[in-house]
Amino acid sequence: METRRAEFAGSWYPGRRTDCLRAIEELERSALSCPDVGGKAVGGIVPHAGWYYS
């Protein structure tokens, strides 16, 4: 699997790894229901238009 360059980092989603992790943790805290996956999440699905606009 190829890894794409983060072309829009810092504009449509956080630009730094630590900021991404913080945003994900906040989303998990504020979610109505976040099921326990029984392990460490290694991926996620986010809207194509950017985290801030969805």
mmCIF file of the N, C-alpha and C atoms, coordinates in Angstrom:
data_MODEL
# 
_entry.id   MODEL 
# 
loop_
_atom_site.group_PDB 
_atom_site.id 
_atom_site.type_symbol 
_atom_site.label_atom_id 
_atom_site.label_alt_id 
_atom_site.label_comp_id 
_atom_site.label_asym_id 
_atom_site.label_entity_id 
_atom_site.label_seq_id 
_atom_site.pdbx_PDB_ins_code 
_atom_site.Cartn_x 
_atom_site.Cartn_y 
_atom_site.Cartn_z 
_atom_site.occupancy 
_atom_site.B_iso_or_equiv 
_atom_site.pdbx_formal_charge 
_atom_site.auth_seq_id 
_atom_site.auth_comp_id 
_atom_site.auth_asym_id 
_atom_site.auth_atom_id 
_atom_site.pdbx_PDB_model_num 
ATOM 1   N N  . MET A 1 1  ? 0.837   -1.165 0.000  1.00 0.00 ? 1  MET A N  1 
ATOM 2   C CA . MET A 1 1  ? 0.000   0.000  0.000  1.00 0.00 ? 1  MET A CA 1 
ATOM 3   C C  . MET A 1 1  ? 0.890   1.238  0.000  1.00 0.00 ? 1  MET A C  1 
ATOM 4   N N  . GLU A 1 2  ? 0.552   2.185  -0.806 1.00 0.00 ? 2  GLU A N  1 
ATOM 5   C CA . GLU A 1 2  ? 1.305   3.431  -0.868 1.00 0.00 ? 2  GLU A CA 1 
ATOM 6   C C  . GLU A 1 2  ? 0.805   4.414  0.183  1.00 0.00 ? 2  GLU A C  1 
ATOM 7   N N  . THR A 1 3  ? 1.685   5.287  0.607  1.00 0.00 ? 3  THR A N  1 
ATOM 8   C CA . THR A 1 3  ? 1.321   6.367  1.509  1.00 0.00 ? 3  THR A CA 1 
ATOM 9   C C  . THR A 1 3  ? 1.364   7.666  0.724  1.00 0.00 ? 3  THR A C  1 
ATOM 10  N N  . ARG A 1 4  ? 0.266   8.398  0.749  1.00 0.00 ? 4  ARG A N  1 
ATOM 11  C CA . ARG A 1 4  ? 0.209   9.664  0.022  1.00 0.00 ? 4  ARG A CA 1 
ATOM 12  C C  . ARG A 1 4  ? 0.785   10.794 0.866  1.00 0.00 ? 4  ARG A C  1 
ATOM 13  N N  . ARG A 1 5  ? 1.356   11.759 0.211  1.00 0.00 ? 5  ARG A N  1 
ATOM 14  C CA . ARG A 1 5  ? 1.855   12.952 0.876  1.00 0.00 ? 5  ARG A CA 1 
ATOM 15  C C  . ARG A 1 5  ? 0.667   13.754 1.396  1.00 0.00 ? 5  ARG A C  1 
ATOM 16  N N  . ALA A 1 6  ? 0.798   14.318 2.564  1.00 0.00 ? 6  ALA A N  1 
ATOM 17  C CA . ALA A 1 6  ? -0.279  15.091 3.191  1.00 0.00 ? 6  ALA A CA 1 
ATOM 18  C C  . ALA A 1 6  ? -0.310  16.502 2.596  1.00 0.00 ? 6  ALA A C  1 
ATOM 19  N N  . GLU A 1 7  ? -0.906  16.630 1.438  1.00 0.00 ? 7  GLU A N  1 
ATOM 20  C CA . GLU A 1 7  ? -0.914  17.895 0.696  1.00 0.00 ? 7  GLU A CA 1 
ATOM 21  C C  . GLU A 1 7  ? -1.619  19.042 1.425  1.00 0.00 ? 7  GLU A C  1 
ATOM 22  N N  . PHE A 1 8  ? -2.642  18.724 2.205  1.00 0.00 ? 8  PHE A N  1 
ATOM 23  C CA . PHE A 1 8  ? -3.436  19.777 2.829  1.00 0.00 ? 8  PHE A CA 1 
ATOM 24  C C  . PHE A 1 8  ? -3.267  19.830 4.340  1.00 0.00 ? 8  PHE A C  1 
ATOM 25  N N  . ALA A 1 9  ? -2.208  19.232 4.847  1.00 0.00 ? 9  ALA A N  1 
ATOM 26  C CA . ALA A 1 9  ? -1.953  19.255 6.290  1.00 0.00 ? 9  ALA A CA 1 
ATOM 27  C C  . ALA A 1 9  ? -1.857  20.697 6.771  1.00 0.00 ? 9  ALA A C  1 
ATOM 28  N N  . GLY A 1 10 ? -2.590  20.977 7.834  1.00 0.00 ? 10 GLY A N  1 
ATOM 29  C CA . GLY A 1 10 ? -2.584  22.321 8.392  1.00 0.00 ? 10 GLY A CA 1 
ATOM 30  C C  . GLY A 1 10 ? -3.661  23.219 7.839  1.00 0.00 ? 10 GLY A C  1 
ATOM 31  N N  . SER A 1 11 ? -4.373  22.762 6.814  1.00 0.00 ? 11 SER A N  1 
ATOM 32  C CA . SER A 1 11 ? -5.466  23.584 6.287  1.00 0.00 ? 11 SER A CA 1 
ATOM 33  C C  . SER A 1 11 ? -6.799  22.863 6.415  1.00 0.00 ? 11 SER A C  1 
ATOM 34  N N  . TRP A 1 12 ? -6.921  21.665 5.876  1.00 0.00 ? 12 TRP A N  1 
ATOM 35  C CA . TRP A 1 12 ? -8.189  20.922 5.950  1.00 0.00 ? 12 TRP A CA 1 
ATOM 36  C C  . TRP A 1 12 ? -8.213  19.976 7.137  1.00 0.00 ? 12 TRP A C  1 
ATOM 37  N N  . TYR A 1 13 ? -7.085  19.751 7.743  1.00 0.00 ? 13 TYR A N  1 
ATOM 38  C CA . TYR A 1 13 ? -6.943  18.899 8.925  1.00 0.00 ? 13 TYR A CA 1 
ATOM 39  C C  . TYR A 1 13 ? -5.649  19.314 9.606  1.00 0.00 ? 13 TYR A C  1 
ATOM 40  N N  . PRO A 1 14 ? -5.443  18.905 10.864 1.00 0.00 ? 14 PRO A N  1 
ATOM 41  C CA . PRO A 1 14 ? -4.245  19.340 11.585 1.00 0.00 ? 14 PRO A CA 1 
ATOM 42  C C  . PRO A 1 14 ? -2.956  19.008 10.832 1.00 0.00 ? 14 PRO A C  1 
ATOM 43  N N  . GLY A 1 15 ? -1.983  19.868 10.981 1.00 0.00 ? 15 GLY A N  1 
ATOM 44  C CA . GLY A 1 15 ? -0.732  19.698 10.268 1.00 0.00 ? 15 GLY A CA 1 
ATOM 45  C C  . GLY A 1 15 ? 0.307   18.861 10.985 1.00 0.00 ? 15 GLY A C  1 
ATOM 46  N N  . ARG A 1 16 ? 0.164   18.726 12.291 1.00 0.00 ? 16 ARG A N  1 
ATOM 47  C CA . ARG A 1 16 ? 1.151   17.959 13.060 1.00 0.00 ? 16 ARG A CA 1 
ATOM 48  C C  . ARG A 1 16 ? 0.524   16.699 13.635 1.00 0.00 ? 16 ARG A C  1 
ATOM 49  N N  . ARG A 1 17 ? 1.335   15.671 13.770 1.00 0.00 ? 17 ARG A N  1 
ATOM 50  C CA . ARG A 1 17 ? 0.866   14.384 14.296 1.00 0.00 ? 17 ARG A CA 1 
ATOM 51  C C  . ARG A 1 17 ? 0.197   14.556 15.653 1.00 0.00 ? 17 ARG A C  1 
ATOM 52  N N  . THR A 1 18 ? 0.839   15.309 16.548 1.00 0.00 ? 18 THR A N  1 
ATOM 53  C CA . THR A 1 18 ? 0.280   15.483 17.893 1.00 0.00 ? 18 THR A CA 1 
ATOM 54  C C  . THR A 1 18 ? -1.075  16.174 17.845 1.00 0.00 ? 18 THR A C  1 
ATOM 55  N N  . ASP A 1 19 ? -1.244  17.121 16.940 1.00 0.00 ? 19 ASP A N  1 
ATOM 56  C CA . ASP A 1 19 ? -2.532  17.802 16.807 1.00 0.00 ? 19 ASP A CA 1 
ATOM 57  C C  . ASP A 1 19 ? -3.594  16.861 16.247 1.00 0.00 ? 19 ASP A C  1 
ATOM 58  N N  . CYS A 1 20 ? -3.198  15.982 15.328 1.00 0.00 ? 20 CYS A N  1 
ATOM 59  C CA . CYS A 1 20 ? -4.137  14.979 14.800 1.00 0.00 ? 20 CYS A CA 1 
ATOM 60  C C  . CYS A 1 20 ? -4.599  14.054 15.919 1.00 0.00 ? 20 CYS A C  1 
ATOM 61  N N  . LEU A 1 21 ? -3.654  13.565 16.712 1.00 0.00 ? 21 LEU A N  1 
ATOM 62  C CA . LEU A 1 21 ? -4.008  12.670 17.810 1.00 0.00 ? 21 LEU A CA 1 
ATOM 63  C C  . LEU A 1 21 ? -4.927  13.362 18.808 1.00 0.00 ? 21 LEU A C  1 
ATOM 64  N N  . ARG A 1 22 ? -4.645  14.611 19.123 1.00 0.00 ? 22 ARG A N  1 
ATOM 65  C CA . ARG A 1 22 ? -5.481  15.373 20.054 1.00 0.00 ? 22 ARG A CA 1 
ATOM 66  C C  . ARG A 1 22 ? -6.888  15.546 19.491 1.00 0.00 ? 22 ARG A C  1 
ATOM 67  N N  . ALA A 1 23 ? -7.002  15.849 18.211 1.00 0.00 ? 23 ALA A N  1 
ATOM 68  C CA . ALA A 1 23 ? -8.312  16.022 17.575 1.00 0.00 ? 23 ALA A CA 1 
ATOM 69  C C  . ALA A 1 23 ? -9.097  14.713 17.584 1.00 0.00 ? 23 ALA A C  1 
ATOM 70  N N  . ILE A 1 24 ? -8.420  13.605 17.310 1.00 0.00 ? 24 ILE A N  1 
ATOM 71  C CA . ILE A 1 24 ? -9.081  12.297 17.318 1.00 0.00 ? 24 ILE A CA 1 
ATOM 72  C C  . ILE A 1 24 ? -9.571  11.961 18.724 1.00 0.00 ? 24 ILE A C  1 
ATOM 73  N N  . GLU A 1 25 ? -8.744  12.216 19.727 1.00 0.00 ? 25 GLU A N  1 
ATOM 74  C CA . GLU A 1 25 ? -9.154  11.955 21.109 1.00 0.00 ? 25 GLU A CA 1 
ATOM 75  C C  . GLU A 1 25 ? -10.367 12.791 21.486 1.00 0.00 ? 25 GLU A C  1 
ATOM 76  N N  . GLU A 1 26 ? -10.402 14.037 21.072 1.00 0.00 ? 26 GLU A N  1 
ATOM 77  C CA . GLU A 1 26 ? -11.551 14.904 21.356 1.00 0.00 ? 26 GLU A CA 1 
ATOM 78  C C  . GLU A 1 26 ? -12.800 14.392 20.642 1.00 0.00 ? 26 GLU A C  1 
ATOM 79  N N  . LEU A 1 27 ? -12.660 13.948 19.409 1.00 0.00 ? 27 LEU A N  1 
ATOM 80  C CA . LEU A 1 27 ? -13.802 13.377 18.690 1.00 0.00 ? 27 LEU A CA 1 
ATOM 81  C C  . LEU A 1 27 ? -14.331 12.138 19.403 1.00 0.00 ? 27 LEU A C  1 
ATOM 82  N N  . GLU A 1 28 ? -13.427 11.300 19.888 1.00 0.00 ? 28 GLU A N  1 
ATOM 83  C CA . GLU A 1 28 ? -13.843 10.102 20.620 1.00 0.00 ? 28 GLU A CA 1 
ATOM 84  C C  . GLU A 1 28 ? -14.570 10.468 21.906 1.00 0.00 ? 28 GLU A C  1 
ATOM 85  N N  . ARG A 1 29 ? -14.068 11.484 22.623 1.00 0.00 ? 29 ARG A N  1 
ATOM 86  C CA . ARG A 1 29 ? -14.709 11.910 23.872 1.00 0.00 ? 29 ARG A CA 1 
ATOM 87  C C  . ARG A 1 29 ? -16.100 12.475 23.632 1.00 0.00 ? 29 ARG A C  1 
ATOM 88  N N  . SER A 1 30 ? -16.273 13.174 22.527 1.00 0.00 ? 30 SER A N  1 
ATOM 89  C CA . SER A 1 30 ? -17.547 13.843 22.277 1.00 0.00 ? 30 SER A CA 1 
ATOM 90  C C  . SER A 1 30 ? -18.532 12.992 21.479 1.00 0.00 ? 30 SER A C  1 
ATOM 91  N N  . ALA A 1 31 ? -18.108 11.825 21.024 1.00 0.00 ? 31 ALA A N  1 
ATOM 92  C CA . ALA A 1 31 ? -18.987 10.957 20.230 1.00 0.00 ? 31 ALA A CA 1 
ATOM 93  C C  . ALA A 1 31 ? -20.133 10.435 21.095 1.00 0.00 ? 31 ALA A C  1 
ATOM 94  N N  . LEU A 1 32 ? -21.294 10.300 20.493 1.00 0.00 ? 32 LEU A N  1 
ATOM 95  C CA . LEU A 1 32 ? -22.439 9.747  21.209 1.00 0.00 ? 32 LEU A CA 1 
ATOM 96  C C  . LEU A 1 32 ? -22.190 8.297  21.586 1.00 0.00 ? 32 LEU A C  1 
ATOM 97  N N  . SER A 1 33 ? -21.532 7.583  20.708 1.00 0.00 ? 33 SER A N  1 
ATOM 98  C CA . SER A 1 33 ? -21.240 6.179  20.958 1.00 0.00 ? 33 SER A CA 1 
ATOM 99  C C  . SER A 1 33 ? -19.944 5.826  20.243 1.00 0.00 ? 33 SER A C  1 
ATOM 100 N N  . CYS A 1 34 ? -18.982 5.370  21.001 1.00 0.00 ? 34 CYS A N  1 
ATOM 101 C CA . CYS A 1 34 ? -17.711 4.960  20.420 1.00 0.00 ? 34 CYS A CA 1 
ATOM 102 C C  . CYS A 1 34 ? -17.417 3.552  20.927 1.00 0.00 ? 34 CYS A C  1 
ATOM 103 N N  . PRO A 1 35 ? -17.712 2.534  20.120 1.00 0.00 ? 35 PRO A N  1 
ATOM 104 C CA . PRO A 1 35 ? -17.559 1.157  20.594 1.00 0.00 ? 35 PRO A CA 1 
ATOM 105 C C  . PRO A 1 35 ? -16.102 0.797  20.870 1.00 0.00 ? 35 PRO A C  1 
ATOM 106 N N  . ASP A 1 36 ? -15.909 -0.050 21.851 1.00 0.00 ? 36 ASP A N  1 
ATOM 107 C CA . ASP A 1 36 ? -14.583 -0.566 22.166 1.00 0.00 ? 36 ASP A CA 1 
ATOM 108 C C  . ASP A 1 36 ? -14.208 -1.593 21.101 1.00 0.00 ? 36 ASP A C  1 
ATOM 109 N N  . VAL A 1 37 ? -13.111 -1.349 20.407 1.00 0.00 ? 37 VAL A N  1 
ATOM 110 C CA . VAL A 1 37 ? -12.696 -2.256 19.338 1.00 0.00 ? 37 VAL A CA 1 
ATOM 111 C C  . VAL A 1 37 ? -11.811 -3.388 19.857 1.00 0.00 ? 37 VAL A C  1 
ATOM 112 N N  . GLY A 1 38 ? -11.526 -3.367 21.145 1.00 0.00 ? 38 GLY A N  1 
ATOM 113 C CA . GLY A 1 38 ? -10.751 -4.446 21.729 1.00 0.00 ? 38 GLY A CA 1 
ATOM 114 C C  . GLY A 1 38 ? -9.278  -4.429 21.374 1.00 0.00 ? 38 GLY A C  1 
ATOM 115 N N  . GLY A 1 39 ? -8.758  -3.299 21.024 1.00 0.00 ? 39 GLY A N  1 
ATOM 116 C CA . GLY A 1 39 ? -7.341  -3.185 20.684 1.00 0.00 ? 39 GLY A CA 1 
ATOM 117 C C  . GLY A 1 39 ? -7.023  -1.773 20.251 1.00 0.00 ? 39 GLY A C  1 
ATOM 118 N N  . LYS A 1 40 ? -5.860  -1.602 19.706 1.00 0.00 ? 40 LYS A N  1 
ATOM 119 C CA . LYS A 1 40 ? -5.417  -0.288 19.262 1.00 0.00 ? 40 LYS A CA 1 
ATOM 120 C C  . LYS A 1 40 ? -5.910  -0.028 17.842 1.00 0.00 ? 40 LYS A C  1 
ATOM 121 N N  . ALA A 1 41 ? -6.580  1.094  17.650 1.00 0.00 ? 41 ALA A N  1 
ATOM 122 C CA . ALA A 1 41 ? -7.019  1.470  16.305 1.00 0.00 ? 41 ALA A CA 1 
ATOM 123 C C  . ALA A 1 41 ? -5.795  1.872  15.486 1.00 0.00 ? 41 ALA A C  1 
ATOM 124 N N  . VAL A 1 42 ? -5.716  1.392  14.260 1.00 0.00 ? 42 VAL A N  1 
ATOM 125 C CA . VAL A 1 42 ? -4.567  1.704  13.404 1.00 0.00 ? 42 VAL A CA 1 
ATOM 126 C C  . VAL A 1 42 ? -4.977  2.466  12.153 1.00 0.00 ? 42 VAL A C  1 
ATOM 127 N N  . GLY A 1 43 ? -6.233  2.833  12.067 1.00 0.00 ? 43 GLY A N  1 
ATOM 128 C CA . GLY A 1 43 ? -6.692  3.574  10.896 1.00 0.00 ? 43 GLY A CA 1 
ATOM 129 C C  . GLY A 1 43 ? -8.027  4.214  11.182 1.00 0.00 ? 43 GLY A C  1 
ATOM 130 N N  . GLY A 1 44 ? -8.444  5.028  10.263 1.00 0.00 ? 44 GLY A N  1 
ATOM 131 C CA . GLY A 1 44 ? -9.732  5.684  10.414 1.00 0.00 ? 44 GLY A CA 1 
ATOM 132 C C  . GLY A 1 44 ? -10.225 6.187  9.080  1.00 0.00 ? 44 GLY A C  1 
ATOM 133 N N  . ILE A 1 45 ? -11.492 6.505  9.037  1.00 0.00 ? 45 ILE A N  1 
ATOM 134 C CA . ILE A 1 45 ? -12.098 7.047  7.828  1.00 0.00 ? 45 ILE A CA 1 
ATOM 135 C C  . ILE A 1 45 ? -12.596 8.446  8.158  1.00 0.00 ? 45 ILE A C  1 
ATOM 136 N N  . VAL A 1 46 ? -12.179 9.402  7.360  1.00 0.00 ? 46 VAL A N  1 
ATOM 137 C CA . VAL A 1 46 ? -12.612 10.785 7.561  1.00 0.00 ? 46 VAL A CA 1 
ATOM 138 C C  . VAL A 1 46 ? -13.137 11.336 6.243  1.00 0.00 ? 46 VAL A C  1 
ATOM 139 N N  . PRO A 1 47 ? -13.947 12.375 6.290  1.00 0.00 ? 47 PRO A N  1 
ATOM 140 C CA . PRO A 1 47 ? -14.477 12.965 5.061  1.00 0.00 ? 47 PRO A CA 1 
ATOM 141 C C  . PRO A 1 47 ? -13.353 13.476 4.156  1.00 0.00 ? 47 PRO A C  1 
ATOM 142 N N  . HIS A 1 48 ? -13.572 13.412 2.860  1.00 0.00 ? 48 HIS A N  1 
ATOM 143 C CA . HIS A 1 48 ? -12.536 13.841 1.919  1.00 0.00 ? 48 HIS A CA 1 
ATOM 144 C C  . HIS A 1 48 ? -12.314 15.344 1.933  1.00 0.00 ? 48 HIS A C  1 
ATOM 145 N N  . ALA A 1 49 ? -13.294 16.122 2.370  1.00 0.00 ? 49 ALA A N  1 
ATOM 146 C CA . ALA A 1 49 ? -13.181 17.581 2.321  1.00 0.00 ? 49 ALA A CA 1 
ATOM 147 C C  . ALA A 1 49 ? -12.452 18.156 3.526  1.00 0.00 ? 49 ALA A C  1 
ATOM 148 N N  . GLY A 1 50 ? -12.013 17.338 4.408  1.00 0.00 ? 50 GLY A N  1 
ATOM 149 C CA . GLY A 1 50 ? -11.281 17.821 5.561  1.00 0.00 ? 50 GLY A CA 1 
ATOM 150 C C  . GLY A 1 50 ? -12.079 17.692 6.837  1.00 0.00 ? 50 GLY A C  1 
ATOM 151 N N  . TRP A 1 51 ? -11.376 17.532 7.916  1.00 0.00 ? 51 TRP A N  1 
ATOM 152 C CA . TRP A 1 51 ? -12.007 17.297 9.210  1.00 0.00 ? 51 TRP A CA 1 
ATOM 153 C C  . TRP A 1 51 ? -12.835 18.481 9.656  1.00 0.00 ? 51 TRP A C  1 
ATOM 154 N N  . TYR A 1 52 ? -12.368 19.683 9.418  1.00 0.00 ? 52 TYR A N  1 
ATOM 155 C CA . TYR A 1 52 ? -13.011 20.875 9.965  1.00 0.00 ? 52 TYR A CA 1 
ATOM 156 C C  . TYR A 1 52 ? -14.306 21.232 9.256  1.00 0.00 ? 52 TYR A C  1 
ATOM 157 N N  . TYR A 1 53 ? -14.531 20.710 8.085  1.00 0.00 ? 53 TYR A N  1 
ATOM 158 C CA . TYR A 1 53 ? -15.664 21.139 7.268  1.00 0.00 ? 53 TYR A CA 1 
ATOM 159 C C  . TYR A 1 53 ? -16.777 20.112 7.186  1.00 0.00 ? 53 TYR A C  1 
ATOM 160 N N  . SER A 1 54 ? -16.717 19.081 7.988  1.00 0.00 ? 54 SER A N  1 
ATOM 161 C CA . SER A 1 54 ? -17.735 18.028 7.911  1.00 0.00 ? 54 SER A CA 1 
ATOM 162 C C  . SER A 1 54 ? -18.477 17.892 9.219  1.00 0.00 ? 54 SER A C  1 
# 
